[in-house]
């Protein structure tokens, strides 16, 4: 079965037919570019050509100690992933600067340092993918917001109940 980004249970149609992605190479920028390029209903264009602009303002990963064992060695860590983004169209902030925060816990084993480092990298990649999906869901939610803000003359009249 082929992946369908706009299929059932996935993100709905977007409010924009074209979008410019302003993000640093690597990390969340790559995850967003990959997911946006899979959408048949969206074109990724240059800054002057696109209807709207999605800007990734920054991302960072912090690692905190969650628990230590009896001998004072770390037994669990928590990864904190933060990403800031915003969406603009013609100078208007459709989504003002917003921060997403994701957390993942994992156990640490000093006898398997290489394996645990690989697990940490997988968790970070998973959090980036999760953040990209959350951003796409927010972009899809803008479609209903844009419809509400459309002038009353362009919207279909509400159905009238007949007694």
Secondary structure, 3 states (H helix, E strand, C coil): CCCCCCCCCCCCCCCCCEEEEECCCCCHHHHHHHHHHCCCCCEECCCCCCCEEEEEEEEEEEEEEEEECCCCCEEEEEEEEEEEEEEEECCEEEEEEEEEEEEEEEECCHHHHHHHHHHHHHHHHHHHHHHHHHHHHHHHHHHHHHHHHCCHHHCCCCCCCCC
